[in-house]
Amino acid sequence: MNKDFIAEIHKAICKHYQKNYGGLVSDLKSWNFSFVETATIPELSAVVEKYESTSEDNDLVRRAFNELVVRGYLEEMDWGYCLTEVGLNIGTQNIFQRFIAFLNKNPGAAIIISMVSIVISLVALYVSYAKP
């Protein structure tokens, strides 16, 4: 299964939730959707159509939902699925927020960035004093 497909399914679910509920965490449990209802979610059906035309797998969406459940982004309810708080937070992050989360998880990357900025500063200092 394609990782991009799972990511796009997750983002489509989060986008639909934000459009309807405004991203409120308190309403997460009240929005349950079944596997059959996914065809009525426009963002999700567009992603599914895009990938099902290139795939031989008929159970692609169900497998993607199961993967999202295992990751903790969706919760399986009695008759469907429910978006979790973690899933909403991760699915709605923009690129800057993902970069900050990466730096928080990997403090060594911040050291590399600071070393690069020191080198750039030293080069700028040298260039400014080298000119007569």
C-alpha positions as a Markdown table, in Angstrom:
| # | Residue | x | y | z |
|---|---|---|---|---|
| 1 | Met | 0.0 | 0.0 | 0.0 |
| 2 | Asn | 1.2 | 3.5 | -0.9 |
| 3 | Lys | 2.2 | 5.8 | 2.0 |
| 4 | Asp | 1.1 | 8.8 | 0.1 |
| 5 | Phe | -2.4 | 7.3 | -0.2 |
| 6 | Ile | -2.7 | 6.8 | 3.5 |
| 7 | Ala | -1.5 | 10.3 | 4.2 |
| 8 | Glu | -3.9 | 11.8 | 1.6 |
| 9 | Ile | -6.8 | 9.8 | 3.1 |
| 10 | His | -5.9 | 11.1 | 6.6 |
| 11 | Lys | -5.6 | 14.7 | 5.4 |
| 12 | Ala | -9.0 | 14.4 | 3.5 |
| 13 | Ile | -10.7 | 13.2 | 6.6 |
| 14 | Cys | -9.2 | 16.0 | 8.7 |
| 15 | Lys | -10.1 | 18.6 | 6.0 |
| 16 | His | -13.7 | 17.5 | 6.0 |
| 17 | Tyr | -13.9 | 17.5 | 9.8 |
| 18 | Gln | -12.4 | 21.0 | 9.9 |
| 19 | Lys | -14.8 | 22.3 | 7.3 |
| 20 | Asn | -17.8 | 21.0 | 9.2 |
| 21 | Tyr | -16.8 | 21.4 | 12.8 |
| 22 | Gly | -14.1 | 24.0 | 12.7 |
| 23 | Gly | -11.4 | 21.9 | 14.2 |
| 24 | Leu | -13.0 | 21.7 | 17.7 |
| 25 | Val | -11.7 | 18.8 | 19.6 |
| 26 | Ser | -14.8 | 18.5 | 21.7 |
| 27 | Asp | -16.8 | 17.4 | 18.7 |
| 28 | Leu | -14.6 | 14.5 | 17.7 |
| 29 | Lys | -16.6 | 11.8 | 19.2 |
| 30 | Ser | -19.9 | 13.1 | 17.8 |
| 31 | Trp | -18.6 | 12.8 | 14.2 |
| 32 | Asn | -18.6 | 9.1 | 13.4 |
| 33 | Phe | -18.5 | 7.8 | 9.8 |
| 34 | Ser | -18.9 | 4.4 | 8.4 |
| 35 | Phe | -16.9 | 2.8 | 5.6 |
| 36 | Val | -20.0 | 3.2 | 3.3 |
| 37 | Glu | -20.4 | 6.9 | 4.1 |
| 38 | Thr | -16.9 | 7.7 | 2.8 |
| 39 | Ala | -18.3 | 8.0 | -0.7 |
| 40 | Thr | -20.4 | 11.0 | 0.5 |
| 41 | Ile | -17.3 | 12.9 | 1.7 |
| 42 | Pro | -16.2 | 14.9 | -1.3 |
| 43 | Glu | -12.5 | 15.3 | -0.2 |
| 44 | Leu | -12.2 | 11.6 | 0.5 |
| 45 | Ser | -14.0 | 10.3 | -2.6 |
| 46 | Ala | -11.6 | 12.4 | -4.8 |
| 47 | Val | -8.6 | 10.8 | -3.2 |
| 48 | Val | -10.1 | 7.3 | -3.5 |
| 49 | Glu | -10.9 | 7.8 | -7.2 |
| 50 | Lys | -7.4 | 9.0 | -7.9 |
| 51 | Tyr | -5.8 | 5.9 | -6.4 |
| 52 | Glu | -8.4 | 3.3 | -7.2 |
| 53 | Ser | -7.9 | 3.9 | -10.9 |
| 54 | Thr | -4.3 | 2.9 | -10.7 |
| 55 | Ser | -4.7 | 0.0 | -8.2 |
| 56 | Glu | -5.8 | -3.5 | -8.5 |
| 57 | Asp | -6.7 | -3.7 | -4.8 |
| 58 | Asn | -10.5 | -3.4 | -4.2 |
| 59 | Asp | -10.1 | -3.2 | -0.4 |
| 60 | Leu | -7.6 | -0.2 | -0.6 |
| 61 | Val | -9.7 | 2.2 | 1.5 |
| 62 | Arg | -10.5 | -0.4 | 4.2 |
| 63 | Arg | -6.8 | -1.3 | 4.5 |
| 64 | Ala | -5.9 | 2.4 | 4.7 |
| 65 | Phe | -8.5 | 2.9 | 7.5 |
| 66 | Asn | -7.1 | -0.1 | 9.4 |
| 67 | Glu | -3.6 | 1.4 | 9.1 |
| 68 | Leu | -4.9 | 4.8 | 10.4 |
| 69 | Val | -6.5 | 2.9 | 13.4 |
| 70 | Val | -3.2 | 1.2 | 14.1 |
| 71 | Arg | -1.3 | 4.5 | 14.0 |
| 72 | Gly | -3.8 | 6.0 | 16.4 |
| 73 | Tyr | -5.3 | 8.5 | 14.0 |
| 74 | Leu | -8.7 | 6.9 | 13.8 |
| 75 | Glu | -10.6 | 5.0 | 16.4 |
| 76 | Glu | -12.8 | 2.1 | 15.4 |
| 77 | Met | -16.3 | 2.4 | 16.9 |
| 78 | Asp | -19.2 | 0.0 | 16.9 |
| 79 | Trp | -20.5 | 0.9 | 13.4 |
| 80 | Gly | -17.7 | 3.0 | 11.9 |
| 81 | Tyr | -14.7 | 5.2 | 12.6 |
| 82 | Cys | -14.0 | 8.3 | 14.6 |
| 83 | Leu | -11.1 | 10.7 | 14.3 |
| 84 | Thr | -8.9 | 10.9 | 17.3 |
| 85 | Glu | -7.3 | 14.1 | 18.8 |
| 86 | Val | -3.9 | 12.9 | 17.8 |
| 87 | Gly | -5.1 | 12.3 | 14.3 |
| 88 | Leu | -6.7 | 15.7 | 14.0 |
| 89 | Asn | -3.6 | 17.4 | 15.3 |
| 90 | Ile | -1.2 | 15.6 | 13.0 |
| 91 | Gly | -3.6 | 15.8 | 10.0 |
| 92 | Thr | -4.0 | 19.6 | 10.2 |
| 93 | Gln | -0.4 | 20.5 | 10.7 |
| 94 | Asn | 1.1 | 22.8 | 8.0 |
| 95 | Ile | 4.7 | 22.4 | 6.8 |
| 96 | Phe | 6.1 | 24.9 | 9.4 |
| 97 | Gln | 4.4 | 23.0 | 12.3 |
| 98 | Arg | 5.7 | 19.7 | 11.0 |
| 99 | Phe | 9.2 | 21.2 | 10.8 |
| 100 | Ile | 9.0 | 22.5 | 14.4 |
| 101 | Ala | 7.7 | 19.1 | 15.6 |
| 102 | Phe | 10.6 | 17.4 | 13.8 |
| 103 | Leu | 13.1 | 19.7 | 15.6 |
| 104 | Asn | 11.4 | 19.0 | 18.9 |
| 105 | Lys | 11.8 | 15.2 | 18.3 |
| 106 | Asn | 15.4 | 15.5 | 17.0 |
| 107 | Pro | 17.4 | 18.1 | 19.0 |
| 108 | Gly | 20.5 | 17.2 | 17.1 |
| 109 | Ala | 19.0 | 18.8 | 14.0 |
| 110 | Ala | 18.9 | 22.2 | 15.8 |
| 111 | Ile | 22.7 | 21.9 | 16.4 |
| 112 | Ile | 23.3 | 21.3 | 12.7 |
| 113 | Ile | 21.1 | 24.3 | 11.8 |
| 114 | Ser | 23.0 | 26.5 | 14.3 |
| 115 | Met | 26.4 | 25.4 | 13.0 |
| 116 | Val | 25.3 | 26.3 | 9.4 |
| 117 | Ser | 24.1 | 29.7 | 10.6 |
| 118 | Ile | 27.5 | 30.3 | 12.3 |
| 119 | Val | 29.3 | 29.5 | 9.1 |
| 120 | Ile | 27.1 | 31.9 | 7.2 |
| 121 | Ser | 27.7 | 34.6 | 9.7 |
| 122 | Leu | 31.5 | 34.1 | 9.6 |
| 123 | Val | 31.4 | 34.2 | 5.8 |
| 124 | Ala | 29.4 | 37.4 | 5.9 |
| 125 | Leu | 31.8 | 38.9 | 8.5 |
| 126 | Tyr | 34.8 | 38.0 | 6.3 |
| 127 | Val | 33.2 | 39.5 | 3.2 |
| 128 | Ser | 32.3 | 42.7 | 4.9 |
| 129 | Tyr | 35.9 | 43.3 | 6.3 |
| 130 | Ala | 37.6 | 42.0 | 3.1 |
| 131 | Lys | 36.3 | 44.9 | 1.0 |
| 132 | Pro | 38.6 | 47.9 | 1.0 |
